[in-house]
Amino acid sequence: MIFFNAINLHVGWKVRLQAYLDGTLEEPLDPRAVGRDTDCELGRWLYDNLPRYQDLPEFWGLLKDHAAFHCCAAEIVSEADKGHHDEAERLLHHDYTDLSHRMVRCLRELGRQVGDG
C-alpha cells in the first residue's frame, strides 16, 4: 500500500500548492518543512528501507526524484512568499509537474518490483 498511498499523497501536493498560490489554502506552509524529504510517509519509508533495496536502480531514482520533488515544492512556497507569483506558477506547472510525473512512474515501477508493501 505504501506506493499507492504515496502516489495519491504526492499528487495531492499539487492541489495544495495551487491553493497556496491562490490564497485559498487554510494552512500555512513553511518552505523549510516542505523541503524536507524525510518527514513525509514516503520519505520515512525510503530511508528506513535503504539497506533493503539499495541494489535496485529504481530505488535510487525514486530517492533522488523524491528529494527534488520536495526541493521544488519548497521553492514554489518560497517564491510565493516573496511575492514572485509568476515564477511560483511557472515552477508549479513545469518543473514540479515534470518531477511529479517522474515520481509516479518510479513509484509504479518500484512497486511492481518489490511488491506494494
C-alpha positions as CSV (number, residue, x, y, z in Angstrom):
1,M,0.0,0.0,0.0
2,I,2.9,2.4,0.5
3,F,3.3,3.0,-3.2
4,F,-0.4,3.6,-3.9
5,N,-0.7,5.9,-0.9
6,A,2.5,7.8,-1.8
7,I,1.2,8.4,-5.4
8,N,-2.1,9.8,-4.0
9,L,-0.4,12.0,-1.4
10,H,2.2,13.4,-3.7
11,V,-0.3,14.1,-6.4
12,G,-2.4,15.9,-3.8
13,W,0.5,18.3,-3.1
14,K,-0.1,20.0,-6.4
15,V,-3.6,20.9,-5.3
16,R,-2.3,22.2,-2.0
17,L,0.4,24.2,-3.7
18,Q,-2.0,25.7,-6.2
19,A,-4.4,26.6,-3.3
20,Y,-1.4,28.2,-1.5
21,L,-0.7,30.3,-4.6
22,D,-4.3,31.2,-5.0
23,G,-4.5,32.3,-1.3
24,T,-7.2,29.7,-0.5
25,L,-5.2,27.2,1.5
26,E,-6.3,27.3,5.1
27,E,-2.9,26.2,6.5
28,P,0.5,28.0,6.4
29,L,3.3,26.4,4.5
30,D,6.9,26.7,5.7
31,P,9.4,26.2,2.8
32,R,11.9,24.6,5.2
33,A,9.4,22.0,6.3
34,V,8.0,21.4,2.8
35,G,11.5,20.9,1.5
36,R,12.4,18.0,3.9
37,D,12.1,14.8,2.1
38,T,12.5,12.7,5.3
39,D,9.3,14.0,7.0
40,C,6.6,12.5,4.8
41,E,5.4,8.9,4.9
42,L,7.2,8.0,1.7
43,G,10.5,9.7,2.8
44,R,10.5,7.8,6.0
45,W,9.8,4.5,4.2
46,L,12.6,5.2,1.7
47,Y,15.2,6.0,4.3
48,D,14.1,3.1,6.5
49,N,14.4,0.7,3.6
50,L,17.6,2.0,2.1
51,P,19.6,-1.1,3.2
52,R,16.9,-3.5,1.9
53,Y,16.6,-2.0,-1.6
54,Q,19.9,-0.3,-2.2
55,D,20.7,-2.6,-5.1
56,L,17.8,-1.5,-7.2
57,P,18.5,1.4,-9.5
58,E,14.8,2.3,-9.4
59,F,15.0,2.8,-5.7
60,W,17.9,5.3,-6.1
61,G,15.9,7.1,-8.9
62,L,12.9,7.4,-6.6
63,L,15.1,8.6,-3.7
64,K,16.6,11.3,-6.0
65,D,13.3,12.3,-7.6
66,H,11.6,12.4,-4.2
67,A,14.2,14.8,-2.8
68,A,14.0,17.0,-5.9
69,F,10.2,17.0,-5.6
70,H,10.4,18.4,-2.1
71,C,13.0,21.0,-3.0
72,C,10.9,22.2,-5.9
73,A,7.8,22.4,-3.7
74,A,9.8,24.4,-1.2
75,E,11.0,26.7,-3.9
76,I,7.4,27.3,-5.0
77,V,6.3,28.2,-1.5
78,S,9.4,30.5,-1.1
79,E,8.8,32.3,-4.4
80,A,5.1,32.8,-3.5
81,D,6.2,34.2,-0.1
82,K,8.5,36.6,-1.8
83,G,5.6,37.8,-4.0
84,H,7.1,36.2,-7.1
85,H,3.7,34.7,-8.2
86,D,4.6,34.2,-11.9
87,E,7.8,32.3,-11.0
88,A,5.9,30.2,-8.5
89,E,3.2,29.4,-11.1
90,R,5.9,28.5,-13.7
91,L,7.7,26.2,-11.3
92,L,4.4,24.5,-10.3
93,H,3.2,23.9,-13.8
94,H,6.5,22.9,-15.4
95,D,9.3,21.8,-13.1
96,Y,7.1,20.4,-10.3
97,T,4.7,18.7,-12.8
98,D,7.6,17.0,-14.5
99,L,9.1,15.8,-11.2
100,S,5.7,14.6,-10.1
101,H,5.2,12.6,-13.2
102,R,8.7,11.1,-12.9
103,M,8.0,10.2,-9.3
104,V,4.7,8.5,-10.1
105,R,6.5,6.4,-12.8
106,C,9.2,5.5,-10.3
107,L,6.7,4.6,-7.6
108,R,4.8,2.3,-10.0
109,E,7.9,0.6,-11.3
110,L,9.4,0.1,-7.8
111,G,6.0,-1.1,-6.5
112,R,6.0,-3.7,-9.3
113,Q,9.5,-4.8,-8.4
114,V,9.3,-5.0,-4.6
115,G,5.6,-5.5,-4.0
116,D,3.3,-2.8,-2.8
117,G,4.1,-3.0,0.9
